[in-house]
C-alpha cells in the first residue's frame, strides 16, 4: 500500500460480480498496477522529395457550380480548385 505506482481500491465489489462468480460475497480489495511492455521502435522512412500532382481533370471529372458565401450570397466570376 506504500508503493507509489500501485492504486488500492477498497470500495466494495458489485453484487453482480459475486453472482457471476457463483460465490458468496467476501471481503476484498482491488489492486491496480501499471503494466509496461517494451516495444520496438517502428522504422520511419523519411520523405526525400515533395509530392507532385501530374493529373489534369477530364470533362467528366471537372466540377461545375457556383461559389456561395454566408447566407447563400453568390459570388460572381469566381473560380475555385479542389485538391485531390
CORMOFEN-V571547 format. One record per residue. N is the residue number from 1. SS is DSSP state (H for helix, E for strand, L for the rest). Layout:
<<N SS> <N SS>>
//
This chain:
<<1 L> <2 L> <3 L> <4 L> <5 L> <6 E> <7 E> <8 E> <9 E> <10 L> <11 L> <12 L> <13 L> <14 L> <15 H> <16 H> <17 H> <18 H> <19 H> <20 H> <21 H> <22 L> <23 L> <24 L> <25 L> <26 L> <27 L> <28 L> <29 L> <30 E> <31 E> <32 E> <33 E> <34 L> <35 L> <36 L> <37 L> <38 L> <39 L> <40 L> <41 L> <42 L> <43 L> <44 L> <45 L> <46 L> <47 L> <48 L> <49 L> <50 L> <51 L> <52 L> <53 L> <54 L> <55 L> <56 L> <57 L> <58 L> <59 L> <60 L> <61 L> <62 L> <63 L> <64 L> <65 L> <66 L> <67 E> <68 E> <69 L> <70 H> <71 H> <72 H> <73 L> <74 E> <75 E> <76 L> <77 L> <78 L> <79 L> <80 L> <81 L> <82 L> <83 L> <84 L>>
//
